[in-house]
Amino acid sequence: MTTSGERREEATATFVFAFAPTVSGNASAHEERAEPLRHYLEQVLARPIAFVTPASYADTIASLREGTVDAAMLGEFATRHGTDLGGIEPLVAPISADEEIPTYRSVFVTRIDSGIRDLADLRGKEIGLVDEQSTSGYLVPRAMLREAELNPDTDLTTRLYGQHRLVMEAVIAGEVVAGAAHEQRLAPPSLDRGPDYARLRAIARSRPIPLGPLVIRSTLDRKTRDRLATAMIQVHEADPRAAEILIRSGHRFTTASTRLATPTLKSIAALAGVSYATVSRVVNDHGYVAPKTAARVRAVIAEVGYAPNGNARVLQGQQAPIIGVLTPFAGGDAEALVAALGAKDVPLVICPVPGKLSESPYLGLVRDRRLGALIVGEQHLDDPDLRDLARTGHAIIAVGVANAPTGIIRTEFSDAVSNIMRAIGIQGR
């Protein structure tokens, strides 16, 4: 239980705001440029403000969930992944003067002397992308590759650079033959770099991508979150210099709509640049959709990990989803874990995997949400399908392992129960 003293301490503690890790190549310069925003937030929140730029979206999400970061700007994909893990909520979202969601594009570039003419020429090549949780620097480019009939996992190789600008620089330097990033990074960072950036040529652009929201940690106290929401909704008028750090001129913030943790037909339609009805026709295989349009929708579906909900639905409130425990289970006693979680009213099922994980039905049960999470041991971590599920926001929890791939939640046996409950969004039971 939080005491009044603890509440007073939180209300005066430094408020930590995280900038997108993929945007700036010079974090200190970016934070210095944001001084008008710091001054504005310190006035409205009556608290000291600290800016940080995490190394990756995964670090940003982890810091929000751990409570070491209070708010951050995230893209659509990272937001969905964070809300799926739990502990993160969208607070406000940008909107244009005509009440439309602002958009941007992802662009594939190559050097003018590379001999690459289009995406099909990337087969067998190495390309640069940004971050596994980046919408314009990973999700959308991979969907574009799938639309061009290239499997991004098998038909080419990928190197991640962590920042949009670094992808452009890698292409210029010849480290990779092509790369994809936010379209604004096609512009040179300074006049003297103009000749270098003139060597770049765009070979493909995405359809418009909706801008992501400002998110907060779910444990942020109500008074602070209300003050922050009001401050962001008013910032375009109250302090335009502070506003331009986060949104474009002429835009403003509005209250973020409720976002489902799982990808929806509406979110897929936004990323694919088509109507909700078109996505519905593709998903249900009912009604005509032009082949190229259907291919684009399926490419986005493959990247975000969408599947229609299964028969088992998680009810609203405190009912926990069903969790699968893969066996044989390395790293500890599966029966002890089942008993400990059962004592917390978290339903589990044992999922025996005598052969290859890809030949079992359990990944499909996670994909269509009939299993809300999957607990795995070290022997399963190299499975590419399992990693893909984790990357697209499904709760994959590794117990008793030294290291885990990006997106897979790692926990020791001693902390497994609390960490698993936090991962599925059930706490305090």
N, C-alpha and C positions, 0 to 999 in steps of 0.2 A: 504494500500500500504506500502511495506517495504522500509524504507529510507536507504540511504547509511550508516548512523550511526548505524542503527539496524543491517545491514549486517556485518559491521566491528565488532560489539559486538558479534554476533553469531559466527563469524569466529575465535574468540579468547576465547570463553567460554569453560568451561570444557566439554569434550566429554565423554558421559556416555555409557559404554559398559556393557551389562547384560549377565551373564553366565546362562546356563540352570538351572532352579530352582530345577530340579529333580535329579541332578547329585551328588552334594557334600553334605555330612552330616555336614561339617564344612566349612561354607562359607568364614570365615576370612582366614582359612588356604589355601583354594583354591585360593582366591584373592592374598594372599601373594606369592603363587607358581607362579602366573601369572606375576610377576615383569618383566621378559624378554619381555613379550608382551606389558606391559605398556611402557617400555622404547622404544620399536620399534615404537609403535603408536604415542608416543609423538614426536618422531623425524620426522616421515613422515607427520603427521597432523599439527605439530607446535602448538599444543594445549595441555593443561593439560588433563590427562586421569583419569577417575574414574571408578572403577569396582563395580558393584552391583550384588547381587543374589536375585531376587524377590522370594516371598513366593510361587508363583504358576505360571503356564503358563498364566492363566487369568490375573494375575497382570502384567506379562511381556508384554502381548499384550496391556493391558490398558495403561501402561507407555509409550510404543512406540507411541500409538495413541495420547496420551496427550502431547507428546514431552519431557517428563522428562527422557526418555531413547533414545539414538540415534541409537544403533545397538545391536543385540542379536543373539545368536545361537539358532535356533528353530528346532524341528522335522518337518517331513512332515505334520502331522496332524495339529499341532499348526500353522504352516505357512499358510496352506490353510484356517484355521479358521480366522487367522488374516487378510489375504488379502480379505477374504469375507466380513469382517466387514469394511475394508477400512483403509487407513492410514499406511499400511505396505507394503514393497516391498522386494522381495529377491534380494540380490546384487551379491553374489558369492556362489558357491556350491563346496563341495569337489569332487575330482576326483582322481582315482588311476593312477599309472604309465602307465597302459595299456588302459587308456582312458575310464575305466568303472566307474560307480557310486559306491563308497564304500558302503558296507552293514554291517548290524549287525543282531542280532536275539533277540527275546523275549523268555524267558524261564519261565515255570511254575515249582515251586519247592514245596516240602513238606518235613516234617521230616521223617527220615527213620523208625520211630516207629509209624507213623500216621495211617497206614493201608490203605492209599490212593495209589492206583496203577496207575490210569490214570484219565483223565479229567472227565469221566463218573461218577467216585466216588465222585465228588464234588457236586452232586445234593443235595440240602438241607443244604449245608455247608456255612460257612462264609470264604471268601477269601480276600486277600489284593491286591490292585492295587495302582498305583502311583498317577496319576493326570488325570482329564478328558480330557485334551488336549495332553496327552503323547501318542506318537505313540506306543512305545514298552511296555509302562506300563499301557495302557488302551485300545486303539483302536484294536491293533492286538490281545492281549489276549482275548478280548470279541469276536472277530471274530473266534478265535480258539475254544472258548466255543460253539459258534453257529455251527461250523463245527462238533463238537462232539454231536450235537443235544441237547444242553442245552441253554435255554434262559437266558442270563446273568441278565435280569431284574426281572425274576420271579422264576427261578429254584434254585437260590442261592442268598446270600446276599454279599455285597461288602463293604469293609472299605478302604478309601483312605488315604495314608500315606504321599503323597507329594514328596517323594524321593525314588529312587530305592533301596538304601541301607536300608532304614527304613522298606521296605517290607520284605527283607531278615531277618532282625532282629526280626520282628514281627512273622515270621514263626518259627524262632529258639526259641523264647520265648513262643510259643504256644498261642499267641493272636488270630491267625487265623490258620486254618488247612493247608492252602496253599496260595501261592501268585505268582504274575507274575511281572517280571521286566527285565531290560537290562541284557543280559547273562553275561556281564563282572562283574556284582555284585555278581556272584556266588563265586568269589575269595575272600578270607578273607581280610579285610582291614589291618591286621597286623599278624605277625607270632603267637602271643599269642592267636589270635582268631581262629587259624586253627582247633582246636578240635571242636569248636562250629559249624563252617561252614561244617565240615565233617559230621555233622548230617543231612545236607540237601541232598535231592535227586531230580533230575530233572525228571519230569513225562511227559513233552511235550516241544518241541522247535518249534518255528515258522520257516517258510521259510525266506530267507534273506529279510531284510528291507532296503530300500535305506536311506542313511544318509541325514539329512535335511540341509538347507542352512544357511548362515549368512544373516540376514535381517536388513533393516534400516527403520526408519520412513520416510514416503513419503515426509515430509516437510523439510528434511535435504537439506541444500544448495548444489547446483550443484558442486561447487569446492571441498567441503569436501567429497561428495560421490564419486567423480572421484578419489580423492587422496586415499580414503579408498579402493576402488576397486583395484586400481593399487598396493597398499601396500599388500593387501591380495593375489593377484595373484602372487606377487614376494616373499612373506614371506618365502616360503620353501627353497629358495636359499639365500635370503638376511639375514635371521636370523632364522636358524633351531630351536634354543631354543624357540623363540617366536612362531614358527609354531606349535611345539608339544603341546602347550596349547590348540589348537583348532582342529588339524587334526593329523592323524596317520603318523608315519614315512614312507616315500616313497610316500605319497599323496601330493596333491597340490590343490589350489583353481582355479576354472575357472569361467568365467562370467555365472551367473545363467540364465538358459533359462526362457523365459516368462512362468509363471505359471497361469493357469486359477484359478479364485477364487473358482469355483465349482469343485467337483471331476470329473475326466474324465476317459474314458475307459483306457487310458494309465496309469494313476496313480493307478487305481484299479488293473491293470495287474501287476504293480510293487509290490504292497502290497500282492497280492495273489501268486506271483511267477509263473505267467503263461504269455502267449503271449497276445498281443492285440487282435488277431483273436479269441482266446479262450473266452475272455471276451465278445467280440462282439456276438459270437454264443450264449452265455448264456443269455445276455441281450435281444437279438432279438429272442431267442428260435428257432434258425435256425441252423441246422447242429448238428453232434454228439459231445458231450463232456462227458467224463467219469463221472459217478455219483459223485464220491468223489471230483473230480476237480470242477465240477459244484457247489457242496455244499460249497467248499472253496470260490469260487468266490462270491456266493450269501451271504456268511457270511461277507465278506469284504464290499460288496455293502450295506448290512443292517447297518453296522457300520458307514460308511462314509456318508450315507444319499443320495446316488446317485439315480437320476431318470432321464430318457430321457427328454430333454427340451420340454416344451409345445409349442403350436402354437405361443404364444406371446413372441417375442424375444426382449430383450433390445438392442437397437442399440448402436454402438460405439459412444463415444463422450459424450455429455452432456444430452442426453435424459434419464430421470429418469425412473426407473422401476415402475410398477403399485403396489401400496401399499393397502393392505386390512386393514380395521378398524373393529374389532369385536364389535358387539353390542348385548345385552346392554353393555354399556361402563362405567365402574366404574372409578371415579377419575376426571371427568370433562366433558365438553361439546364436544361430538364427532363432531357436526356440526361446532363448532368454529375451531376445529383442521383441519377439512377438508377444511374450507375456508382459513385458514392461509397457509396451504401447497399448496392449489390451486393457491394462489397468487404467489407462487414460481414456478409454472408450474410443480408441482409434482402431477401426477394423482393418485387419490384414489378411492376406491370403498367401500361402506358400506357392511359389511358381517354380516347379522343378525343370531344370534345363539339362537333360542328359547329353545333348549334342550341341550343335551350333545355335547361338542365340537367335540368329536370323531365321532359323527354321522353326522357332517356337511361335506361339500366338501372342506372346505377352507384349511385344513392341506395338503390335496393332491395337491391343487393348489400352495401352497408354496413349497412343496417337488419337484414338476416338474418345478418350476421356472416360472410358469405363473403369480404368485404373487411374486414380488421381496422382499417383507417384510410384516410383519403382526404386527399391533399395537393392544395391548391387555391391559385389565385392570386386577385388582387384582383377580377377580373371576375366571380367567382362568389359573392362575399360577400353580395350582396343577395338571393340566392335564399332564400325563406322556408323551403322544405323542408330546405335545407342547414343553416340556423340551427336548425331544429327537431331535426335529428339531433344537432347539437352540444349542444343544451340537454338532451337525454335521455341524454347520457353517451357518445355515439359519438365516436371520435377523429377530429376534423376539424382539419387543420393547415394554416394559411395561411403561405406562405413569401414573404418580401420585400414585406410590406404594412406601411403605416404604422399602421393600427388594425384591430382585428378585433372582431366582436360577442362578447358574453358566451358563454363555452363553447368558442369556437374558439381553438385554440392558435396563437399568433403567434410566428414565428421569422424571424430574418434568415438569408440564404443561408450566411453564414460559420459559423453555429451550427446549421444545419439538421440535419445528421446526428445530432449528439448529442441535440438536442431531440426529434427524431422517435423515436429509439431509447428515450428516456426516456418519451415519451408512450405508446408501445406496451408499456412494461414490460420492455424488453430493454436491459441495460446491461453494460458491462465486456467488450465483445466486440472 
